[in-house]
Amino acid sequence: MKLTKVLLAAAAATTLSTAAVAGTLDDVRGKGFVQCGVSQGLAGFSNPDEQGNWTGIDVDVCRAVAAAVLGDAGKVKFTPLSAKERFTALQSGEVDVLSRNTTWTLVRDSALGLNFAGVNYYDGQGFMVRKDLGVKSALELDGASVCVNIGTTTELNLSDYFRANSMKFNPVVFEKADEVVAAYDSGRCDVYTTDQSGLAAQRIKLKEPNAHMILPEVISKEPLGPVVRHGDDKWLDTVKWTLYAMVEAEELGVTSKNVDQMKGSSSPNVRRLLGVEGDGGKNLGLSVDWAYNVVKQVGNYGESFERHVGVKTSLGLERGQNALWKDGGLQYAMPVR
Ligand SMILES: N[C@@H](CCC(=O)N[C@@H](CS)C(=O)NCC(=O)O)C(=O)O
């Protein structure tokens, strides 16, 4: 009897919470902005300047969603979240979307009640050490102390990797990324481990970036992407197709600079993407120029990548796995038709 009551209460709670968050697309339209969960500051991904203006490829995903839904990429509010806080903030409805270098895993995509809308950066976990440690491979790290963020896949992969290679390590864990970096920089640990893009971003903050090196081993797959709540298919579609629109635009050669001329293109794919032909916007419950607004205001995927993390930025990352599929990479948009 008691158990039945508990189960009924749980079922009611689930129904209620699903109902409360079932219409994020409508909620966002109603309030006039997207509440976007981001990191507490990770260069190239989501980083505030002194005036509190956020930039980065994860920020661009939220700006692109605002452009698609509201016609204005500026209509985004940001909630900085630690790795540990991020999923609760999304589950509770504090944010509409989480766009925060978050790895797509089975547990997060199922048991946590969340859906990943795609991958905006394919990454993998690596290790950084001081050059004067004299180590050339991660396999020489037996007995090392390792600085790591709590609540991340990084922690789990770290322990898998050492166990699989019969090595021991001493974890030095913190909730805030800045604490992890400061601890590593002050010599409290021999090794700093996180996603490779994170190593590139955090290295800039070290007192002597050139005194450190990234070891060759990449020990995991870290497909990073935006996340929404289960039970909200329209919103999932919105975020998913916004990402695809950015990738498709790059593939079709549509950029923020030429998007107006491209509206006059004779290519059926370009015309459909930009709403000159077809019902793409209508089918998503968006305006006819949803993808035009994304490209015009935020840019295509390649533009966003080069602006924030590419070879000309302080992170200096190559496209690598994040090149378009036709250039040997993994970025591939489903057909916009
Ligand atoms: N991709 C991993 C790691 C994500 C993560 O939180 N990494 C740290 C270290 S780079 C971070 O983003 N810190 C930035 C912050 O907390 O502001 C995951 O999803 O668990």
PDBQT file of the ligand as one rigid body, heavy atoms in Angstrom, charges set to zero:
ROOT
HETATM    1  N1  LIG A 401      33.069  17.168 -21.374  1.00  0.00    +0.000 N 
HETATM    2  C1  LIG A 401      33.206  16.740 -19.991  1.00  0.00    +0.000 C 
HETATM    3  C2  LIG A 401      33.947  17.772 -19.143  1.00  0.00    +0.000 C 
HETATM    4  C3  LIG A 401      33.236  19.067 -19.035  1.00  0.00    +0.000 C 
HETATM    5  C4  LIG A 401      33.811  20.082 -18.042  1.00  0.00    +0.000 C 
HETATM    6  O1  LIG A 401      33.069  20.580 -17.191  1.00  0.00    +0.000 OA
HETATM    7  N2  LIG A 401      35.097  20.440 -18.135  1.00  0.00    +0.000 N 
HETATM    8  C5  LIG A 401      35.664  21.448 -17.261  1.00  0.00    +0.000 C 
HETATM    9  C6  LIG A 401      37.145  21.501 -17.468  1.00  0.00    +0.000 C 
HETATM   10  S1  LIG A 401      37.630  22.168 -19.045  1.00  0.00    +0.000 SA
HETATM   11  C7  LIG A 401      35.038  22.793 -17.583  1.00  0.00    +0.000 C 
HETATM   12  O2  LIG A 401      34.353  22.958 -18.539  1.00  0.00    +0.000 OA
HETATM   13  N3  LIG A 401      35.229  23.797 -16.850  1.00  0.00    +0.000 N 
HETATM   14  C8  LIG A 401      34.751  25.114 -17.178  1.00  0.00    +0.000 C 
HETATM   15  C9  LIG A 401      33.847  25.643 -16.124  1.00  0.00    +0.000 C 
HETATM   16  O3  LIG A 401      33.451  24.886 -15.226  1.00  0.00    +0.000 OA
HETATM   17  O4  LIG A 401      33.526  26.798 -16.216  1.00  0.00    +0.000 OA
HETATM   18  C10 LIG A 401      31.825  16.448 -19.421  1.00  0.00    +0.000 C 
HETATM   19  O5  LIG A 401      30.811  16.705 -20.067  1.00  0.00    +0.000 OA
HETATM   20  O6  LIG A 401      31.755  15.930 -18.299  1.00  0.00    +0.000 OA
ENDROOT
TORSDOF 0
